Amino acid sequence: MSLRQPQSGSTAGNRGFTLVELMVSLTIGLVVLGGLLSFFSNSSNAYAELKKSAEHTGNGSMAMWTLSQDINHAGYYGDFYTLPTAGGALPDPCVVTTAALYSALAFPVQGYDAPLTSPLSCLSDVNFVPGTDILVVRYAEYSPLAPANVPVTGQVYLQSSTLAADVQIGAGASAVGTTKKADGTAATIFKKDGVSAADIRKLGVHIYFIAPCSVPADGTETCTGPADDGGTPIPTLKRLELSAVGGVPGWTIAPLVEGIRNLQIDYGIDSLPATLDPATNQFGDGTPDAYVTAPAVADWTNVVGARINFIAVSSKLTAKYVDTKTYNLGLAGVVGPFNDSFKKHLFTGFARLIDVSGRREIPQ
C-alpha cells in the first residue's frame, strides 16, 4: 500500500488560520485580558480603600494617644503637692502673666463644652469648629533643668518644692546652677537641704481644639476657608502651646492630627467621700463618681478622669459609598447619619489624671 503524496504546489502541509479561528482566538484573548484588567482594577481599588481606612483609623489612634498622654500628666508639678486654692471662676488660659499662671495651677484641666464660637482670646473663630469641645491641660515636664542648662528667654518655668511653687519667666543669660531661679535671680524655694535651689521644670499649658483646616492657604496659622488644604479643608486636631514667642511668653498653634471631627469629652468627678480624709488631706478617693460635660467651677478641681470621644474621617471620598451610620459621642449624644461619601471611625477612650487621682487615693 502506498501513501498519497501531496501534489506539487499544494498548501495542505502549511495552511494558516482561517478568519473564524482568528476571531475566536482574538475573542478569547480579549476575555482573558479583560479579566486581568478587572482583577488589577479591583485590586487597585481595594488597596486604595484599605489605605484610606488605615489613614483615618491610624490618625484616630494617634489623636487618642496624644490626648490621653497629656491628660495622664495633668496636675504634675514636680514635688508640689498642696496646690493653690481654686478661685470662684475659671482662669483665663490665654493670660500668661506669672500670677495668672500660678493661680491656674489649681485647675490641672478645664474645658469648654461645645461652644458655638471660641470663648478664648487666643483662639479665633475662624480656627475653631463650632460645637466641638475645647480642652486645657496644665503640667510641668518630668525632667528638670540640669545645673548647666540655660533657660530659654521668654519660656515659662515652674520651680517647686512640696509646699511651695513659683512660676518664672526664663532669662537665658547664664546657666541656672544650684542657687537660681529661671530668671537668673536668687532662688527662694529650696530642696530639703535648705541650700540647693528646688528643681526647675518647663511649665506646659496645652489648649486642644478642632480646627476646620490643616494647612491654611495663605501659609499662616489661620484657616481661611474653602481654599485651605488644596481646596478640600480637612478638620484637624490642633493645640495652642505656651511657648517663648519673640523672647516673651506667648502662644503657637501646633497641628497634630488630620481628619479628627467632633471632639467631645465627659469629665469624671470624684465627689465621694465628701469628708476630708486625714490620711490624704483630700476629699474623695481618686475614683470618678459621676460624669458630666460641663462641671461647675468648684468641680473642676475634682476631675480625676476623662472619657474622650471623637470621629476620625478619611481625607478622600469613596465612590458609590454613602455613610448612613450614627455615632455615639458619650454624653453629647448621637450624631449622624452624615449621608456623605467619607468613611469614618468612632473613637472612645478613658484617660486618668494620674497625679490628681493619686493624691486622693486612700492608703489601704
C-alpha positions as CSV (number, residue, x, y, z in Angstrom):
1,M,0.0,0.0,0.0
2,S,1.4,3.4,-0.9
3,L,0.8,6.8,0.8
4,R,-0.6,9.5,-1.4
5,Q,1.9,12.3,-1.8
6,P,0.7,15.9,-1.9
7,Q,0.8,17.4,-5.3
8,S,3.5,19.9,-6.2
9,G,2.4,23.4,-5.1
10,S,-0.2,22.1,-2.6
11,T,-0.6,24.2,0.7
12,A,-2.1,21.3,2.7
13,G,1.1,21.0,4.8
14,N,1.5,24.7,5.8
15,R,-2.0,26.2,5.8
16,G,-2.7,29.1,8.3
17,F,-5.6,30.2,10.5
18,T,-9.0,30.8,9.0
19,L,-10.8,34.0,9.7
20,V,-13.1,32.3,12.1
21,E,-10.3,30.8,14.0
22,L,-8.5,34.1,14.2
23,M,-11.7,35.8,15.5
24,V,-12.2,33.1,18.1
25,S,-8.5,33.5,19.3
26,L,-8.8,37.3,19.5
27,T,-12.1,36.9,21.5
28,I,-10.5,34.5,23.9
29,G,-7.5,36.8,24.3
30,L,-9.7,39.8,24.9
31,V,-11.7,37.9,27.5
32,V,-8.5,37.0,29.3
33,L,-7.1,40.5,29.1
34,G,-10.4,41.9,30.3
35,G,-10.3,39.6,33.3
36,L,-6.7,40.6,34.1
37,L,-7.6,44.3,33.8
38,S,-10.6,43.8,36.0
39,F,-8.5,42.0,38.6
40,F,-5.9,44.7,38.6
41,S,-8.5,47.4,38.8
42,N,-10.3,45.7,41.7
43,S,-7.0,45.1,43.4
44,S,-6.0,48.8,43.0
45,N,-9.4,50.0,44.3
46,A,-9.2,47.6,47.2
47,Y,-5.7,48.9,48.1
48,A,-6.8,52.5,47.8
49,E,-9.7,51.8,50.2
50,L,-7.5,49.9,52.6
51,K,-5.1,52.8,52.5
52,K,-7.9,55.3,53.3
53,S,-9.1,53.1,56.2
54,A,-5.6,52.7,57.5
55,E,-5.1,56.5,57.3
56,H,-8.1,57.6,59.3
57,T,-8.0,54.8,61.8
58,G,-4.3,55.4,62.3
59,N,-4.9,59.1,62.7
60,G,-7.6,58.4,65.2
61,S,-5.3,56.2,67.2
62,M,-2.6,58.9,67.2
63,A,-5.2,61.5,68.4
64,M,-6.4,59.3,71.2
65,W,-2.8,58.6,72.3
66,T,-1.9,62.3,72.3
67,L,-4.9,63.4,74.2
68,S,-4.7,60.5,76.7
69,Q,-1.0,61.1,77.4
70,D,-1.5,64.8,78.1
71,I,-4.5,64.1,80.4
72,N,-2.5,61.5,82.2
73,H,0.2,64.1,83.1
74,A,-2.3,66.9,84.0
75,G,-1.5,68.2,87.5
76,Y,2.1,67.0,87.7
77,Y,4.0,70.0,89.1
78,G,7.2,68.3,90.3
79,D,7.2,68.0,94.1
80,F,4.4,70.5,94.5
81,Y,1.7,68.7,96.5
82,T,-0.5,71.3,98.1
83,L,-2.0,73.2,95.1
84,P,-3.2,76.8,95.2
85,T,-6.7,77.4,96.4
86,A,-9.2,77.5,93.5
87,G,-10.9,80.8,92.9
88,G,-14.6,81.3,92.3
89,A,-14.2,81.5,88.5
90,L,-12.2,79.5,85.9
91,P,-8.9,81.1,85.0
92,D,-8.5,82.6,81.5
93,P,-6.0,80.2,80.0
94,C,-4.8,82.8,77.5
95,V,-3.4,85.1,80.1
96,V,0.4,84.4,80.5
97,T,1.4,86.6,83.5
98,T,3.2,84.7,86.2
99,A,0.4,85.4,88.7
100,A,-2.3,84.2,86.4
101,L,-0.3,81.0,85.5
102,Y,0.3,80.3,89.2
103,S,-3.4,80.6,90.1
104,A,-4.3,78.4,87.2
105,L,-2.3,75.5,88.7
106,A,-5.3,74.8,90.9
107,F,-7.1,73.6,87.7
108,P,-5.0,70.8,86.1
109,V,-7.7,70.5,83.4
110,Q,-10.5,72.8,82.3
111,G,-12.8,72.7,79.3
112,Y,-15.4,74.4,77.3
113,D,-18.5,72.3,76.3
114,A,-19.3,72.6,72.6
115,P,-19.3,76.4,72.3
116,L,-20.7,77.9,69.1
117,T,-17.9,80.5,69.0
118,S,-14.5,80.5,70.5
119,P,-14.6,81.6,74.2
120,L,-10.9,82.3,74.2
121,S,-9.0,85.4,73.1
122,C,-6.0,83.3,71.9
123,L,-8.2,81.2,69.6
124,S,-10.0,82.9,66.8
125,D,-13.4,81.8,65.5
126,V,-12.0,81.0,62.0
127,N,-9.7,78.5,63.6
128,F,-12.4,76.8,65.6
129,V,-15.1,74.3,64.5
130,P,-18.4,75.3,66.3
131,G,-20.0,72.8,68.6
132,T,-16.8,70.9,69.4
133,D,-15.1,70.8,72.9
134,I,-12.0,72.7,73.9
135,L,-9.7,71.2,76.5
136,V,-7.0,72.9,78.5
137,V,-4.2,70.8,80.2
138,R,-1.6,72.0,82.6
139,Y,1.5,70.2,83.9
140,A,5.3,70.5,84.3
141,E,7.8,68.5,82.3
142,Y,9.1,65.5,84.1
143,S,12.8,66.2,83.6
144,P,14.1,69.3,85.4
145,L,16.8,71.6,84.1
146,A,20.3,70.5,84.9
147,P,22.6,73.0,86.7
148,A,24.4,73.5,83.4
149,N,21.3,74.3,81.4
150,V,20.5,77.8,80.3
151,P,16.8,78.7,80.4
152,V,15.1,79.8,77.2
153,T,14.4,83.5,77.2
154,G,10.6,84.0,77.5
155,Q,9.9,80.4,78.3
156,V,7.7,79.7,81.3
157,Y,9.1,77.5,84.1
158,L,8.0,76.2,87.4
159,Q,10.2,75.9,90.4
160,S,8.6,73.8,93.2
161,S,9.1,72.0,96.4
162,T,6.4,70.0,98.3
163,L,4.7,73.0,99.9
164,A,5.6,75.9,97.5
165,A,5.9,76.7,93.9
166,D,6.9,79.7,91.8
167,V,6.2,80.5,88.2
168,Q,9.1,82.1,86.4
169,I,10.0,83.5,83.0
170,G,13.3,82.3,81.7
171,A,16.2,84.7,81.1
172,G,18.8,83.0,79.0
173,A,21.8,84.9,80.3
174,S,23.5,82.0,82.2
175,A,23.1,78.5,83.5
176,V,20.7,78.0,86.4
177,G,23.4,76.4,88.6
178,T,22.2,75.3,92.0
179,T,21.1,78.6,93.5
180,K,19.0,80.4,90.9
181,K,15.5,80.9,89.5
182,A,14.9,80.5,85.8
183,D,15.1,84.3,85.5
184,G,18.6,84.4,86.9
185,T,17.8,85.9,90.3
186,A,18.4,84.1,93.6
187,A,16.1,81.2,94.4
188,T,13.6,81.4,97.2
189,I,12.4,77.8,97.1
190,F,14.8,75.1,98.2
191,K,15.2,71.4,98.4
192,K,15.1,69.6,101.7
193,D,18.7,70.6,102.5
194,G,17.7,74.2,102.6
195,V,20.7,75.2,100.5
196,S,20.2,73.9,96.9
197,A,17.5,75.6,94.8
198,A,14.5,73.5,94.1
199,D,14.2,71.8,90.7
200,I,13.1,74.0,87.7
201,R,10.8,72.5,85.1
202,K,9.3,73.8,81.9
203,L,5.6,74.6,82.5
204,G,3.3,73.2,79.8
205,V,-0.1,74.6,79.0
206,H,-1.9,73.0,76.1
207,I,-5.2,74.1,74.7
208,Y,-6.8,71.4,72.4
209,F,-9.4,72.2,69.8
210,I,-10.7,71.1,66.4
211,A,-9.7,73.5,63.5
212,P,-11.6,73.5,60.2
213,C,-8.3,73.0,58.2
214,S,-4.9,71.5,58.5
215,V,-2.8,73.8,56.2
216,P,-4.2,77.3,55.6
217,A,-4.0,78.5,52.0
218,D,-2.0,81.6,52.9
219,G,0.7,79.8,54.8
220,T,-0.1,81.3,58.1
221,E,-1.6,79.6,61.2
222,T,-5.1,81.0,60.4
223,C,-7.6,78.9,58.4
224,T,-9.1,81.0,55.5
225,G,-11.9,78.9,54.0
226,P,-12.5,76.7,51.0
227,A,-9.1,77.2,49.6
228,D,-7.3,75.6,52.5
229,D,-5.7,72.1,52.2
230,G,-5.5,72.4,48.4
231,G,-9.2,73.1,48.1
232,T,-10.6,70.4,50.4
233,P,-10.4,71.6,54.0
234,I,-9.6,68.8,56.5
235,P,-10.8,69.1,60.1
236,T,-7.7,68.8,62.2
237,L,-6.9,68.3,65.9
238,K,-4.6,71.2,66.9
239,R,-3.4,72.7,70.1
240,L,-2.2,76.1,71.3
241,E,1.1,75.7,73.2
242,L,2.5,78.0,75.8
243,S,5.9,78.9,74.3
244,A,8.6,81.6,74.1
245,V,7.5,83.9,71.2
246,G,9.9,86.7,70.4
247,G,11.6,86.4,73.8
248,V,8.3,86.6,75.8
249,P,5.6,84.1,76.8
250,G,3.1,83.6,74.0
251,W,1.1,81.0,72.0
252,T,1.9,79.0,69.0
253,I,-0.5,76.7,67.1
254,A,0.6,73.1,66.6
255,P,-1.3,71.0,64.0
256,L,-1.4,67.5,65.5
257,V,-3.7,65.0,63.6
258,E,-5.7,65.5,60.4
259,G,-9.2,64.1,59.9
260,I,-10.4,64.5,63.5
261,R,-14.0,65.6,63.8
262,N,-16.4,66.5,66.7
263,L,-14.2,66.2,69.8
264,Q,-16.5,65.6,72.9
265,I,-15.2,65.0,76.4
266,D,-17.0,63.7,79.5
267,Y,-15.3,64.6,82.8
268,G,-15.2,62.2,85.7
269,I,-15.9,63.9,89.0
270,D,-14.6,62.5,92.3
271,S,-17.0,63.8,95.0
272,L,-17.3,60.9,97.4
273,P,-16.4,60.6,100.3
274,A,-17.4,64.2,100.8
275,T,-15.4,64.5,104.0
276,L,-11.7,65.3,104.3
277,D,-9.6,62.2,104.7
278,P,-6.9,62.7,107.3
279,A,-4.5,60.3,105.6
280,T,-4.6,62.2,102.3
281,N,-5.8,65.6,103.3
282,Q,-8.1,65.4,100.3
283,F,-11.7,64.8,99.6
284,G,-12.8,61.8,97.5
285,D,-10.9,58.6,96.8
286,G,-9.5,59.1,93.4
287,T,-12.3,57.4,91.5
288,P,-15.0,59.1,89.4
289,D,-18.4,59.1,90.9
290,A,-20.2,60.8,88.1
291,Y,-19.6,62.1,84.6
292,V,-20.6,65.5,83.2
293,T,-19.9,67.5,80.1
294,A,-19.6,70.9,81.9
295,P,-18.5,70.7,85.5
296,A,-19.4,73.5,87.9
297,V,-16.4,75.7,88.7
298,A,-15.9,74.1,92.1
299,D,-15.9,70.6,90.5
300,W,-13.1,71.2,88.1
301,T,-10.6,70.6,90.9
302,N,-12.4,67.2,91.5
303,V,-11.9,66.0,87.9
304,V,-9.9,62.7,88.1
305,G,-10.6,61.2,84.7
306,A,-11.9,61.9,81.2
307,R,-13.8,60.0,78.6
308,I,-12.7,61.1,75.2
309,N,-15.0,60.8,72.2
310,F,-14.4,61.8,68.6
311,I,-14.8,60.8,65.0
312,A,-11.8,60.2,62.6
313,V,-12.8,60.8,59.0
314,S,-11.0,59.9,55.7
315,S,-9.5,62.8,53.8
316,K,-10.8,61.4,50.5
317,L,-14.2,60.4,49.5
318,T,-15.1,56.8,48.4
319,A,-17.1,56.5,45.2
320,K,-20.5,54.8,45.5
321,Y,-20.3,54.9,49.3
322,V,-22.9,56.7,51.5
323,D,-22.3,56.9,55.3
324,T,-25.6,56.1,56.8
325,K,-24.2,55.2,60.3
326,T,-24.7,57.0,63.5
327,Y,-22.0,57.7,66.1
328,N,-22.4,57.8,69.9
329,L,-20.3,60.6,71.4
330,G,-20.9,59.9,75.0
331,L,-23.0,62.4,77.0
332,A,-23.0,64.7,74.0
333,G,-25.4,62.2,72.3
334,V,-25.6,60.5,68.9
335,V,-24.7,62.3,65.7
336,G,-25.3,61.2,62.1
337,P,-26.1,59.9,59.6
338,F,-23.9,62.2,57.6
339,N,-25.0,60.8,54.2
340,D,-21.7,61.7,52.6
341,S,-19.0,59.7,50.9
342,F,-16.3,59.9,53.5
343,K,-15.6,56.8,55.6
344,K,-15.4,57.4,59.4
345,H,-14.5,55.6,62.6
346,L,-15.7,56.4,66.1
347,F,-13.0,56.5,68.8
348,T,-13.8,56.4,72.6
349,G,-11.3,56.1,75.4
350,F,-10.6,56.9,79.0
351,A,-7.7,58.8,80.5
352,R,-6.9,59.2,84.2
353,L,-5.4,62.2,85.8
354,I,-2.7,60.2,87.5
355,D,-1.3,62.8,89.8
356,V,-4.7,64.3,90.8
357,S,-6.3,60.9,91.5
358,G,-3.2,59.6,93.1
359,R,-3.2,62.3,95.7
360,R,-6.7,61.3,96.7
361,E,-6.2,57.5,96.9
362,I,-6.9,56.3,100.4
363,P,-4.0,54.2,101.7
364,Q,-5.0,50.6,102.4
